[in-house]
Amino acid sequence: MNTESYMQKEQRALQKLINFRLPHRFMTIGIIICITTVFLMFLRETLFGEESLIIRDTLQKSLLIGMLIMSITRSREEDEMIVQLRMQSYAWAFITGVLYALIMPYVEFGVSSVVNGDNETFKNLGDFQVLLFMLMVQLMCYHVLKRHR
């Protein structure tokens, strides 16, 4: 196998991964997962008690899965412009997610120091918070860009 055919094979595999989309009917499934999960998050303490860390982690992961399903679902009218808008929304989500992860711990530390005094410790953001923020930004940017095209 020569280098050129190997590069072409790798490029086709990467392009197939980039162009992967779920059928449009999965949007409804993603919305149902998200709504059900948010509803259960509000009722978690009353249904499962305060010591339900496993339930909390499971609900957080299911919310991320629901939003990811919504993010990679094909639009009804999928064309080159929709693909471009989707890529722009992913770029915006990545940039704002990195800025959020860099800036938010300092903002949170500053606010909690002012409110609670000087005995606060510096805390980093968790993975759930950053991923949730990035998926929310991507979904909002995509729908705003699609609406105003």
trRosetta pair geometry for C-beta under 8 A, 3 or more apart (Angstrom, degrees):
i j d omega theta_ij theta_ji phi_ij phi_ji
1 5 5.7 -117 -166 80 84 118
1 6 5.5 97 143 -60 115 98
2 5 5.4 87 60 15 79 99
2 6 7.0 -143 98 -5 39 94
3 6 5.6 -60 -149 39 32 114
3 7 6.2 32 156 -20 68 107
4 7 5.8 -55 -148 36 29 110
4 8 6.4 27 155 -17 64 107
5 8 5.6 -51 -144 38 35 112
5 9 6.2 39 154 -22 65 104
6 9 5.7 -54 -148 35 30 112
6 10 6.4 27 154 -15 64 107
7 10 5.8 -56 -147 40 31 110
7 11 6.1 32 154 -20 65 108
8 11 5.6 -54 -144 38 31 112
8 12 6.3 33 156 -19 65 104
9 12 5.9 -53 -148 35 29 110
9 13 6.5 28 153 -17 63 107
10 13 5.7 -55 -147 37 32 111
10 14 6.3 31 155 -17 66 107
11 14 5.8 -54 -145 39 31 110
11 15 6.2 32 154 -19 65 107
12 15 5.6 -54 -144 38 31 112
12 16 6.3 35 154 -23 64 104
13 16 5.7 -51 -149 32 31 114
13 17 6.6 30 152 -17 62 105
14 17 5.7 -55 -151 36 34 111
14 18 6.3 33 152 -19 67 106
15 18 5.6 -52 -144 38 33 112
15 19 6.1 18 161 -7 67 112
16 19 6.2 -65 -141 46 26 101
16 20 6.9 53 152 -55 60 88
17 20 5.8 -27 -158 -15 34 117
19 83 7.9 -16 -120 -131 80 130
20 72 6.9 -4 111 -171 87 123
21 72 6.0 -162 -128 169 53 73
21 73 6.8 70 -174 -174 87 17
21 74 4.0 92 146 -69 129 89
21 78 7.1 150 100 -121 171 153
22 26 4.1 -28 135 31 131 158
22 69 6.6 -21 28 -158 163 73
22 72 5.6 82 1 112 99 89
22 73 4.8 -48 70 -106 103 61
22 74 6.3 -148 78 -6 44 83
23 26 5.8 116 69 -10 65 99
23 73 7.4 -24 91 -151 28 82
23 74 6.0 -35 -133 33 24 119
24 27 5.9 -25 -177 -1 58 114
24 73 6.2 93 -125 168 37 103
24 74 5.3 -77 -62 81 70 86
24 75 6.9 33 -103 176 105 11
24 76 5.6 65 -118 -81 154 61
25 28 6.1 -40 -174 26 56 111
25 29 7.2 55 135 -14 70 103
26 29 5.0 -51 -152 38 51 117
26 30 6.1 56 149 -23 75 100
26 69 5.5 -125 160 179 108 103
26 73 4.7 -160 81 -108 100 111
27 30 5.8 -53 -149 36 31 112
27 31 6.4 31 152 -18 64 105
27 69 7.8 175 -100 133 31 89
27 70 6.0 73 -136 -125 66 70
27 73 4.4 163 -66 129 79 165
28 31 5.7 -53 -146 36 32 111
28 32 6.3 32 155 -19 65 106
29 32 5.8 -54 -147 36 30 111
29 33 6.4 32 153 -20 64 106
29 69 6.2 -82 96 152 97 149
30 33 5.7 -53 -147 35 31 112
30 34 6.3 29 155 -17 65 107
30 66 4.9 131 -162 -172 64 65
30 67 6.9 117 -175 -87 112 16
30 68 7.8 -147 -127 69 121 43
30 69 3.5 -166 -87 93 108 107
30 70 3.7 180 133 -54 149 78
30 73 6.4 -124 -3 -33 141 134
31 34 5.8 -56 -148 38 31 110
31 35 6.2 25 158 -15 67 109
31 66 7.5 144 -61 -179 10 110
31 70 6.6 94 -56 -89 66 120
32 35 6.0 -56 -141 40 28 106
32 36 6.0 26 161 -16 64 112
32 66 7.8 -139 73 -135 48 122
33 36 6.1 -61 -145 41 24 108
33 37 6.1 23 158 -19 62 113
33 62 6.2 -135 -179 168 104 92
33 63 7.7 173 137 -106 91 34
33 65 6.5 -83 155 95 150 92
33 66 3.2 -164 99 -97 112 114
33 69 6.8 79 34 34 143 141
34 37 5.8 -60 -145 38 26 110
34 38 6.3 23 160 -17 65 107
34 63 6.1 76 -125 -141 67 69
34 66 4.0 -179 -55 129 73 140
34 67 6.1 88 -90 -60 121 72
34 70 7.1 -5 -30 -27 136 136
35 38 6.0 -54 -145 37 29 107
35 39 6.3 30 155 -19 63 109
36 39 5.7 -57 -149 38 29 113
36 40 6.3 24 155 -14 65 108
37 40 5.8 -57 -145 41 31 108
37 41 6.3 38 152 -27 65 103
37 59 5.4 148 -160 -163 91 81
37 62 4.8 -173 -99 103 131 107
37 63 4.4 -171 126 -74 149 80
37 66 6.2 -155 5 -1 137 146
38 41 5.5 -48 -148 29 33 116
38 42 6.9 33 154 -17 62 100
38 63 6.9 92 -59 -109 71 117
39 42 6.1 -56 -159 33 31 109
39 43 6.6 5 153 3 65 112
40 43 5.8 -68 -141 53 36 98
40 44 6.3 69 153 -67 68 80
40 47 7.6 -57 -153 33 77 152
40 59 5.7 -149 100 -117 113 126
41 44 5.6 -15 -149 -26 32 118
41 56 7.9 78 -127 -129 82 69
41 59 5.3 153 -79 155 85 144
41 63 7.5 15 -47 -57 134 135
43 46 5.4 -67 -163 52 68 106
43 47 5.1 53 142 -17 96 115
44 47 6.3 -69 -138 45 22 100
44 48 5.6 -38 -174 35 64 113
44 52 5.9 -156 173 85 100 141
44 55 5.9 160 -149 121 108 124
44 56 6.4 78 -173 -82 157 77
44 59 6.7 -91 -85 -16 130 161
45 48 7.1 -71 -111 58 16 73
45 49 6.8 -10 -159 177 53 10
45 50 5.8 25 -137 -82 96 61
45 52 7.4 -162 -97 28 45 124
48 52 3.8 66 123 -88 123 153
48 55 4.9 19 141 -1 174 171
49 52 5.6 132 70 -35 70 102
52 55 3.9 -20 168 33 109 123
52 56 6.0 122 112 -25 81 87
53 56 5.5 -51 -147 35 35 114
53 57 6.3 33 156 -16 67 104
54 57 5.9 -54 -147 38 31 109
54 58 6.2 32 153 -19 64 108
55 58 5.7 -56 -146 39 30 112
55 59 6.2 29 155 -18 65 107
56 59 5.8 -56 -147 38 28 109
56 60 6.3 30 154 -20 64 106
57 60 5.6 -52 -146 35 32 113
57 61 6.4 27 157 -15 65 106
58 61 5.9 -57 -148 39 30 107
58 62 6.3 27 155 -17 65 108
59 62 5.7 -55 -142 39 31 109
59 63 6.4 36 155 -22 64 103
60 63 5.8 -53 -152 32 30 112
60 64 6.7 28 151 -15 63 105
60 128 4.8 -26 178 -134 132 141
60 132 8.0 -77 -161 -60 89 124
61 64 5.6 -52 -150 37 36 112
61 65 6.3 38 151 -20 66 104
62 65 5.4 -49 -144 36 36 114
62 66 6.3 40 154 -21 65 103
63 66 5.8 -52 -148 36 31 112
63 67 6.4 25 155 -13 64 107
63 132 7.1 12 118 -108 120 108
64 67 5.9 -58 -146 41 31 107
64 68 6.1 33 154 -21 66 107
64 128 7.1 -115 -53 -135 128 76
64 131 5.7 18 -124 125 126 128
64 132 6.6 -92 -87 -78 88 73
64 135 6.8 166 -138 -14 68 158
65 68 5.6 -54 -144 37 30 112
65 69 6.4 35 154 -22 64 102
66 69 5.7 -51 -150 32 31 112
66 70 6.6 29 152 -15 63 104
67 70 5.5 -51 -149 37 36 113
67 71 6.2 40 150 -25 66 106
67 132 7.4 114 23 -130 165 60
67 135 4.2 78 138 155 133 142
67 136 7.3 -49 -148 -63 145 58
67 139 6.7 -97 -160 -39 95 139
68 71 5.4 -53 -146 34 34 116
68 72 6.4 6 165 1 68 108
68 135 6.6 -76 -67 -117 61 134
69 72 6.7 -71 -143 47 25 89
69 73 6.3 42 156 -47 63 105
70 73 5.9 -45 -147 7 29 120
70 139 6.1 22 116 -109 121 127
71 135 6.1 -99 -55 -145 137 90
71 138 5.7 32 -127 111 119 132
71 139 6.1 -94 -87 -72 83 89
71 142 7.8 147 -135 -2 69 157
74 78 5.1 -43 -170 -61 97 141
75 78 5.0 142 59 -75 84 74
75 82 5.0 -121 40 -167 147 147
75 146 7.4 -171 -117 -128 148 145
77 82 6.7 162 101 -47 72 144
78 82 5.4 -119 -137 76 47 145
78 83 7.1 65 -173 -52 84 87
79 82 5.3 100 48 10 61 102
79 83 7.3 -117 105 -3 34 92
80 83 5.6 -54 -149 37 34 113
80 84 6.3 36 152 -20 66 105
81 84 5.5 -52 -148 36 33 113
81 85 6.4 34 152 -19 65 104
81 149 6.4 102 157 -165 128 145
82 85 5.6 -52 -146 37 32 112
82 86 6.3 36 152 -22 64 104
82 146 6.9 37 -124 -113 81 105
83 86 5.6 -52 -149 34 31 114
83 87 6.5 30 153 -17 64 104
84 87 5.8 -54 -149 37 32 110
84 88 6.4 35 151 -20 64 104
85 88 5.5 -51 -148 35 34 114
85 89 6.4 33 153 -19 65 104
85 142 6.3 107 138 -143 96 67
85 145 4.4 172 -156 122 108 126
85 146 5.6 122 141 -72 157 72
85 149 6.6 -65 -76 -82 141 125
86 89 5.8 -54 -150 35 31 110
86 90 6.6 32 151 -18 64 103
86 142 5.8 31 -110 -124 58 116
87 90 5.6 -50 -148 35 35 112
87 91 6.5 38 151 -20 65 103
88 91 5.6 -54 -150 35 33 113
88 92 6.4 32 152 -17 66 105
88 141 7.2 -135 116 148 84 120
88 145 6.1 148 84 -119 128 167
89 92 5.6 -50 -145 38 34 112
89 93 6.2 37 154 -21 65 106
89 137 7.9 172 -176 131 81 70
89 138 5.0 97 146 -156 100 63
89 139 7.7 103 169 -56 137 12
89 141 3.9 162 -130 98 88 108
89 142 3.8 -21 -65 -64 172 77
89 145 6.1 -138 -61 16 102 138
90 93 5.6 -53 -145 37 31 113
90 94 6.3 32 155 -20 64 105
90 138 5.8 31 -93 -127 49 116
91 94 5.8 -54 -148 35 30 110
91 95 6.4 25 157 -15 65 108
92 95 5.9 -58 -144 40 29 107
92 96 6.0 17 163 -7 67 112
92 137 6.3 -141 121 152 93 110
92 138 7.3 153 75 -97 89 55
92 141 4.7 163 75 -122 145 168
93 96 6.2 -60 -139 46 25 102
93 97 5.8 30 159 -25 63 114
93 134 4.7 88 171 -169 101 74
93 135 7.2 58 -155 -78 140 19
93 137 4.3 153 -112 92 75 106
93 138 3.6 -11 -62 -63 150 86
93 141 6.6 -142 -50 23 85 136
94 97 5.7 -57 -143 36 24 114
94 98 6.5 23 159 -18 62 104
94 134 6.9 46 -84 -143 39 118
95 98 6.1 -56 -152 34 28 107
95 99 6.5 22 154 -12 63 109
96 99 5.6 -55 -144 43 35 111
96 100 5.9 42 154 -25 67 107
96 133 7.6 -131 121 147 99 105
96 134 7.5 160 82 -109 87 64
96 137 5.1 -167 74 -146 138 164
97 100 5.5 -51 -143 36 29 115
97 101 6.3 27 157 -17 63 106
97 130 6.0 86 -167 -176 99 87
97 133 6.0 145 -112 100 80 103
97 134 3.8 14 -86 -86 137 103
97 137 6.8 -150 -53 35 85 143
98 101 5.8 -56 -147 38 30 108
98 102 6.3 23 155 -15 64 110
99 102 5.8 -61 -146 40 30 108
99 103 5.8 4 166 -1 69 117
100 103 6.5 -66 -130 47 21 94
100 104 5.3 20 179 -25 64 123
100 125 7.7 38 133 -44 87 171
100 130 6.8 158 98 -126 114 76
100 133 5.4 -141 126 138 167 155
100 134 8.0 -154 43 -62 139 74
101 104 6.7 -35 -106 29 16 109
101 105 7.9 19 -180 -16 45 101
101 125 5.7 -119 -129 44 71 137
101 130 5.1 28 -82 -115 110 125
102 105 7.9 -84 173 24 19 98
103 106 6.1 -72 -166 42 45 107
103 107 6.1 38 148 -20 81 111
104 107 5.5 -56 -142 39 37 112
104 108 6.0 36 161 -19 71 106
104 125 5.9 48 86 -61 125 128
105 108 5.7 -56 -144 39 30 110
105 109 6.2 32 156 -20 65 107
105 122 6.5 59 165 -173 112 88
105 123 6.4 -151 -140 85 98 53
105 124 5.5 -28 -95 -115 143 42
105 125 6.0 -119 -62 -30 94 82
106 109 5.6 -52 -143 37 31 113
106 110 6.2 32 156 -19 64 107
107 110 5.8 -56 -148 37 29 111
107 111 6.3 24 158 -15 65 108
108 111 6.0 -55 -143 39 28 107
108 112 6.1 19 161 -11 64 112
108 123 6.8 -66 107 60 133 99
109 112 6.2 -61 -141 44 25 103
109 113 6.1 29 157 -23 63 110
109 120 6.3 158 -153 123 68 127
109 122 5.1 -4 -99 -111 139 71
109 123 7.3 169 -74 26 90 70
110 113 5.7 -55 -145 34 27 112
110 114 6.5 24 157 -16 63 105
111 114 5.9 -57 -152 36 31 108
111 115 6.2 19 156 -10 67 112
112 115 5.7 -57 -137 46 34 106
112 116 5.4 -9 176 18 72 117
112 120 4.7 135 115 -125 107 152
113 116 6.9 -64 -115 57 17 81
113 117 7.2 -70 -165 105 51 22
113 118 6.1 34 -157 -109 94 45
113 120 4.8 -118 -80 32 69 135
116 119 7.0 -92 130 59 101 82
116 120 5.7 107 75 -64 120 107
117 120 7.3 155 80 -25 57 88
125 129 4.8 -116 -174 78 103 129
125 130 5.4 109 122 -50 130 97
126 129 4.9 96 59 5 80 102
126 130 7.3 -155 93 -2 43 88
127 130 6.0 -61 -148 41 34 106
127 131 5.9 26 160 -13 71 113
128 131 6.0 -62 -142 43 26 105
128 132 5.9 27 161 -20 65 112
129 132 5.9 -54 -142 37 24 111
129 133 6.4 26 157 -19 60 109
130 133 5.8 -57 -150 37 29 112
130 134 6.3 26 155 -17 65 107
131 134 5.7 -54 -144 38 32 109
131 135 6.2 28 159 -15 66 107
132 135 6.0 -58 -145 40 28 106
132 136 6.2 27 156 -19 64 109
133 136 5.8 -58 -147 37 28 110
133 137 6.3 26 156 -18 65 107
134 137 5.8 -54 -146 37 30 110
134 138 6.3 31 155 -20 65 107
135 138 5.6 -52 -144 36 32 112
135 139 6.2 28 159 -15 66 107
136 139 6.1 -57 -145 39 28 106
136 140 6.2 22 159 -13 65 111
137 140 6.0 -61 -143 42 27 107
137 141 5.9 24 161 -17 66 112
138 141 6.0 -58 -141 40 24 107
138 142 6.1 25 161 -20 62 111
139 142 5.9 -56 -144 36 26 112
139 143 6.4 18 161 -12 62 109
140 143 6.2 -61 -147 40 28 103
140 144 6.1 24 158 -16 66 111
141 144 5.8 -59 -143 41 29 108
141 145 6.0 26 160 -16 67 110
142 145 6.0 -57 -143 41 25 107
142 146 6.1 24 158 -19 62 111
143 146 5.6 -53 -140 39 30 112
143 147 6.2 32 158 -22 63 107
144 147 5.9 -56 -147 35 28 110
144 148 6.3 -3 164 7 64 113
145 148 6.4 -74 -140 52 26 90
145 149 6.6 54 158 -64 64 89
146 149 6.1 -25 -151 -21 30 117
